[in-house]
Amino acid sequence: MDADLNLRLASVRIASVARSYGMEIRERGLSKCVFHDDRTPSLSVTPSGKFGADLFNCFGCGAAGDVVGFLARLAGVDRRTAFKAVLNGFTPSALMPIKPKAKVRQPEAISRFAETALEEGAEADFRTLSELRGISEAGLRLAADRGFLRFGRYSGERAWAVVDPAAKSLQFRPLRAGTWFGDRKAMCPQGVSTLVPLGLSQLDRAQRIHLMEGGPDFLAAHQVILALADTQVDSWAAIGFLGASIEPSPEACHALTDKDVVIWAHADAPGIKSALRKLELITPHVRSVSVMVASELIPAAKDLNDLIKNPGGIEAILARREVFHV
């Protein structure tokens, strides 16, 4: 696509498209999603690339793409039709009627996706992911044995996925360095929700819980579990939230009743804010809770995955074993 077309596409804002249909979303940041019944803002709009074109991503229903994809979803037309409409100064009346809000796919449907599209992974997959993320193969295999790590093809290439055993949450990342198109780190299939945290199914047996944000940190926590647990691995669990804006539901808070919890915060302002909000919500339920910031253990570490990549990361964690009630 030449520079002129890119500039013309970048000049059309997603918020303007939404307003043309009588819907209000913010030019930047989080808004309530227009594609599903959204109780809390989960639709993110951000600029991308040298032209600053808008990209959208809903952490609730999984809808994502550029302004053309946004219009195609909203109007219920194919991408080619939406592309022409955007370039020619679209009007809602020129396109098909707006589609009703999509329902988030139910767990049973996601389970069918998981059964057909996900694999347990070959030796090479674990080796590649271990080298890519700096997480031990033993830690990755613990996550896989618990049903949280799978492999497959997504968006035309080999990928790894974090998935809830009940398949309520599913998110893919490329099995290589770098991001997906549009600088997106993670993607999920259309209609799949990421609102349910990973790992809730393990809480019945576990007493000590690592709670964190993001798929890489979730996998890294399983290496930490092996380092701390000795032979009592089943008494430890990890809970992963697939977005900083996602808060523990009342059900998730109740599942943490009488547990010892460590919240791993990302070492930036949004990460600290998210961790403190989770601390506020779960404190009335848990037996004990602490917030750990990776940069306090290793100054250069931004998150838990960064921490264990560092040669002294695991040793730094073990030096604070009292926080984990070990």
N, C-alpha and C positions, 0 to 999 in steps of 0.2 A: 504494500500500500504506500503511495507516495506521500510526501510531506503535506501537500495541500489537503488531501483527504484526511490525514491524521489531524490536521489543525481544525478542519470543519467538524469532525467528530468530537474533538476535545472541546469545541465551543458550545456543545449541547450538554447541559447539566442534567444529571439524573433527577435532581429536585424539581427542575422545570418540567420535565416529562411527567412527573407525579402530579404537579400542580395542574397540568392540562387536563388531568382526569379527576380533579377536585380532591386530591390527596396531598397532605402536607408531610414532607420529610425534610430533614436538615440538609443544608448544602454539604456539611462535613460532620463527621461524628456519628453518634448512634441515634436512631429513630425507631419507632414501632414499624415492624415489617408490614408491607402492603400485600404480601402474598400469603399470609396465614394470620390466624387470630392471635395476635401478639400482645400479651399482658404487660411485658416489660420490654423496653427498647433493645432490639437485637439486630437491627439492620444497620450495617456500617457502610458509609460512603467515604472513599478516600481517593486522592489524585494518584496517578501512576505515570511513569515514564517521562521523557523530556517534554512531551506536549501537555502533560498534566490532565490527561483524560480521566474521567470518573470511572471508578470501579465500585461495585457493591458486593456485599457479602452478608448473608443472614446467618447468625450463629444458631438460630432456632430451627429453621426449616431447611437450611442448606442452599437456598437460592444464591447464585453468585454469577458475576460476569461484568460486562461493560454496559454502556448506555444503550447499545443496540439490543443486547440480551435483555436488559430491563424492559425496554419497550415491547419486545417480542412476547415476554411473559405477561406483561400488563394487558396488552391488546389481544393476546391469543393468536398471534400470527407467526409465520416462520421467520427465521433470522434474515433471509434475503429481503423479504417485504419490509421488515423493520429497518434494515440498513438503508434501503432506498428512501424510506419515509424520513429518517433522520437527516439524510443528506439534502433532501428537497424541502425541508421545513415542514415537518409533519404536523398534522392536525388529527385529533382523536376521531373526528367524523370520517376521515379518509381511511381509517382502519377498521378492522372487525371489532365488535363490541368487547368490552372488557370481560375477562374471565372471572368467575367467582373465586374467592380466596381458596387457595389450595389447602387441603388438610395435611397436617404432618403425618407421614407414613407411620402406620402402627407397627409395634414391635414384631408381629408375625411376618409382615411384609419385609422388614429389615432382615429378619432371620433367613428368609428365602434368598435375599441378596447375599448374605454372608455364606450360605451353604453353596451357592453356585459360583461366586466370584472370588472367594478367599481360600488361601492354602496355608497349611501349617508351616511351609517353608523348607527349603533344602539347606544343606550345610553351607553352601556358598552364600545364601541369603543372610544367614546369621553372621557369617564372617564379614560380609560387606557392611552390614548394619553396625556391627561392633566397631569396625574401623572408621566408619562414617561418624558415629555419635560418640565414640570413646567410652562405650559401655561394655562391660565384660560379656562374653558369650554366655557365661553362666547366669548372669542377671537377666539377659534377654530370654534365655530358655525358661527361667522361672516365670517370667511374664507370659510366655507362650504356653507353658504348662497350665497356667491358670486361665487360659483362654483369652488373654488381653492383647496378644501380639499375633498378627497374621500377615501374609504376603499375598501379592496378586498383581494384576495389571490394572492401571487406572490412567485415564487420559492418554492412552496409547503407549504407556511405558511401565516398567517394573516399579513397584511401589511397596512400601510397608504400611501397615495400618494398625492403629489402636482401636480396639473394639470391646464393648461390654459383652460378657458371656451370653447375656440374654439378648444381645444385639440391639440394645436401645440407643447406643451411641456408636458412631463409626467415623473415623477420619483417616485420610490417606496423606502420606508424604512421599516424595520421590526417593527411590533407593539410589541416590547419587547426591553429590554436593549441589547446592543451589536450591532454587524455588521453582514453583510452577509458573505458568505464564502470568504476567501481571504482577510479579513479585509476591505471589501468595505462597506462604509457607505450607499451608495445609488446605485440603479440600475434602468435601464429603459428598456422597451421591445425592442427587436431587431428592428432596423430601425426607431425608434422614436428619433427625434432630441430634444436636450435640448438647442439649440442655441437661440430660441425665449424666451425672458424673460416672466415670469408669471406676469399677471396683467395689460397688456397694454389695455385690453378692458374696464377698469374702468376709464381711464384718461379723457374721454370726460366730465364727471361730476365733477371730483375732481380738486381741486386747490392746495392742500398740499399733497406732495408725500414722502413716505418713500421708499428708494432704498437700497437694501441689497443683500447679496450673500447667497445662500443655502436655502433649504426647511424649516428647523427649524426656522431660523431667519425670513423667510417670514411669517410663521404662528405667530411668536411672535409679529411681527409688527401689527397684527390685534388686539392684546390685547392693545398695545400702542395706536392705533387709538381710541379704546373705552375709554381709560383713558383721552385722550386729546380732543376728538371731542365733548363731551357733547351730544347734540342732533343732531349735523350736521355731522353725520357719512358719508353721501354720498359725502361730500366735501373732504374726505381723501381717499387715495389709497396707496397700497403697490406694488412695482415692485421688483420681485425676479429674480436674475440671478443664474442659476444652474451651476456655475463654475467660479472660480476666473479669468480664462483666457478669459472669454466671455465678449466682449465689446459691448456697446450700438451701434446698427446699426444707420445709418442716419435716418431711419424711426422712430426708438425709440426716438432718440434725438429730432426730429421734434414734436413727440407726447408730449414732455415735455415743449413745447413752453409756456412761460409766467406762468409756475408753480413755486411754492415754494418747493424746494427739500432738503431733508436731506439724505445724504449718510451714512449708518451705516457700518463702516469698521471693519473687523476682527482685533484683536489686535496682529498681527504678521506682519513680513516684507512683505510677499506676499499679505496679506490682505490690508495693508496700500498702497502698490504699486498699487493694483487693484483699490482701492477707488480713488486714485489720478489720475489714468488714466481716470476713469469715470468722475471725476470732470473736467478734461481737455476737454473731449468730449462734455459734456452737458452744460458747462458754457455759450457758445455763445447763447444758446436757452432759458434758464430758466430765471425767474424773480429774483430768489435768490437761492443760494445753500450753504449748510454747510456740513462739514464732522464731524461725531460724532464717537468717539472711545469708546466703552463700558468701557474699563479700566480706562478712564478718569473720569467716573462717579462712578464706583465701581472698585477698583484696581484689584480684583480677576476675574472680568468678561472678558472673551475672545471674546464674541460676544453679539449680541442683545438677543439671547435666554438665554445665561448665565446671562445677566443683569436682565432680568425680573424674573428669578428663584430666585434671591437674594431677601430676605425680604424687603430690602430698594431700590430695583431697580426702581420700578414705581415711588416712591417718588423722587428719584434722577432725573428721566426724567422730572417729573412735575416741579421740581425746575429750570429746564432750558427751561421753556415753551416759552421764547422769541425767542429761536432758531426755534421753530415751528410756529411762528407768531400767537400765541394764546393770 
